[in-house]
Amino acid sequence: MRHFVRISIAVAYAIVLFASTTTRHGLADELAGVTVRLEDDNSPATIRVTSVARYKVKISVDSHAENKPLDIRVELPISGRDAWPIANVAAFDSKGRPLAVRRGGIAWHRLLITAPPERGAVIVQTVQATDDRPQLPPEKERLATDSNTGLNATICKWRNDRRAALSIRFDDSHPTHLSKAIPILNTYGFRGTFMVNPGGHSPNNRQRSAFEEHRAKWEAVAKRGRHEFANHTMHHRGAKNDEEMEREVGDAAKAIWKLFPQKSKLAALNLGGGTQWVTTRTLQYYLDKYHLFDASANSTGMDDAYGKRVATFRRLLEAHIDRGLWYKVHYHYIGKGLSSSEANFRAVLDIAKENEPQLWIAGMADIHKYQTERRSARLAIENDGSSRVNLRLFCTTKPELYDQPLTIEVVVPKSWLANRVMVRNLEGKAIATQSKQSNGQTLLYFDVAPRNGLYRVGVE
């Protein structure tokens, strides 16, 4: 039987917590949401857990003559005020040397660390990311007002001022994605995200992979550019060390870049359910190196085995629309006797079509780019008379990766002749706009590149 010591924490990052020395197995149940235990119930070893700093714990190990390595299970909180930035977490020994950590593909917050069989310590902590992050100004800086004319401008929360976003994902490069999912999506006019495993057959195995078997068809899909590809690793089999993980993640990224040579290299990554990954590095290391973002969480599985998928989709989609959020769903195989029936798949798309006026239905990278660009952007207005303003956009994302246009909304002053309002860029070129009426005011919408720019808005 496993024994746990429960301790109420008043000061999460200053108090030292430890397991009872009378407990056979030194196990800490609660430490600002962190749980630690020995994997082997019968081991004579004990552990003591200390909170060193925010996002840093020390696990002191006493083997008590145990002569084999000790497996320590650590689970980090992923929600609430004590949530850890999971992608930046690594483990080290008492001399600062990195330790290999085993994690599940979609459970990166659960760590299995192997410690040497002697008295010592394991440090679990966040590691500062090396890649530059865009600045994130407060929300109020994405709204600008000209006090002279009364013109208001804002960066829309979603593309084309839709209320919410929806992405539809497909995992594992299954042949039914080519024969069913893509043709059906095309009839609805929807863009999908396809998590591909672009590797060939495994060593000593003549059986070709699903992607390799249909490589020409996948290449044709990529060339048409209607749908988005994402990184599901080369073979969907996990990795036993840093070198294997580098190949599985990195080579898959390079294969996708080759399929889309003129496109941004930024893509979604999902390491895959049921896989195990052993590495001394943080997940963020691989994300940064290969221009990826983690897409493993907060997605509704659409396999029929979960039950009531169509009703669940409708309920959750409506909730996301009400709250203005990004709703993510994922499929595996489409067809009779497979994980999702074609009928249920079409029923879900019918619901999405009903709500299309309120939704931006796009690829995962498209939506991630827009979110990141918007969060890094701010607006400023300079008055240029009674009937013209200069609108400045400042954006700190990298243009070679972040290329999703942002939508700007302008509330036209009532004193202006709305049908004569034009938007021009710094070179004087007219920018296409759309308009609608709301509460007796004219709203103009136009798309701009996510980089620093100047736009003249005025009556002509």
PyMOL commands that set and color helices and strands:
alter all, ss='L'
color gray80, all
select helices_A, chain A and resi 86-88+139-142+159-161+175-188+210-213+215-224+242-259+283-289+304-306+309-323+342-354+356-358+364-376+418-420
alter helices_A, ss='H'
color red, helices_A
select strands_A, chain A and resi 28-31+34-38+46-53+56-62+70-75+89-93+101-104+107-115+120-126+143-145+152-155+164-171+193-196+228-231+267-269+276-279+292-294+300-301+326-331+359-361+377-383+388-395+406-411+421-425+434-438+441-448+453-459
alter strands_A, ss='S'
color yellow, strands_A
deselect
rebuild
show_as cartoon
